[in-house]
Amino acid sequence: MADKKTLQELMKEINKSYGEQIISLGAELPEVKRIPFSSPRANYMTYGGIPRGRIIEFAGEEGSGKTTTALDICANAMTVFQNEWQEEKDSLEQIEKPSKQQMLRLNELTSFGPKKILYADLENTLDAEWCEKIGLDISEIYFYKAQGQNAEEIFEDIIKAIETEEIGLVVIDSLGVMVSAQAYEKSIEQKTYGGISMALTLFSKKANAVCKKNDCTLIGINQVRDNMNSPYGGISTPGGKAWKHNASLRIMFQKGDFVDSEGDKIARGSESPAGNKVCMDIKKTKAFKPDRRLGYYTLMYDYGIDVLSDLVDMCVVEGVIQKGGAWFTFINPETGEVITDECGSTLKVQGRANVLKLLHDSEELRSIYQKFVDNMIYG
């Protein structure tokens, strides 16, 4: 009994052995950092974007918008990583007498630069022209092109890349096309069971810890399959339950209505739509409240995500842009008063296309509603 340690002594010993505060009384939970979407609607649903240092699943049928959404996140991540790197570097350079640890960190930042992006294009279908349209500079991204590697080998390579601490975002496109080592060893006539479930189970458990430790976000793009195990039919995603359990955020995508060049809904049979709605259904979240489950954003085929169209839609729903027939009236969100034109008359425009044009041309009016929507998103 004399050699028995107290809880305080044990905690101190454990923390010392790991070189960091593993056990403590009480906890100061860190704020969840995020990588934003370009779409205001998607940011509203997710309270500002996808969480950093977590596993995220984008799932859906072909053409549902999951890859485009992942590429949009990549484009925004590049800006986030660059800004963070520059801010930290400038802050350390301004210290008159930096400590040894601060000097090491500054040298590390100078040597490695901003966090980087690794995109595993396992389907070999990435379109450079489409990436350019949605604002993604692919020359600044590391691409993993599989050359016959099985799922286990690919997962191991990705873990090693994350452990360098230089990668801030990994996208796997897609999980459904990967082949396990067991399946590689068998001929086409021989049956295999479980697909990549076993490999993905081990990977997701390890990646969960590695991503958190190295501040790296991992997006796994998954396909949907007919659920053959259920007598009621339905769909499921391959990979087993462990992957779903380790994902902090799971979003199901679906192709919505076609739209014309003004963002208005058109018939499904239209020959030349200008874009479509990308529907998002949040199936699981451990990063924010699950009170904004369903939503969509507008995707235009000529230039990508229609940010202004989504901004207008949100303002109409919230009543700060009021629609009466074909006419739109503008309300100041801060005062609740009707906005007037230069002559003092109520500012009114006819048709949604003219609303978009007005906000595009008027930076002052656009900033009023952008501020309102930002307050909705971030509180």
Order of alpha helices (4+ residues) and beta strands (2+ residues): alpha-beta-alpha-beta-beta-alpha-alpha-beta-alpha-beta-alpha-beta-alpha-alpha-beta-beta-beta-alpha-beta-beta-beta-beta-alpha-beta-beta-beta-alpha-alpha
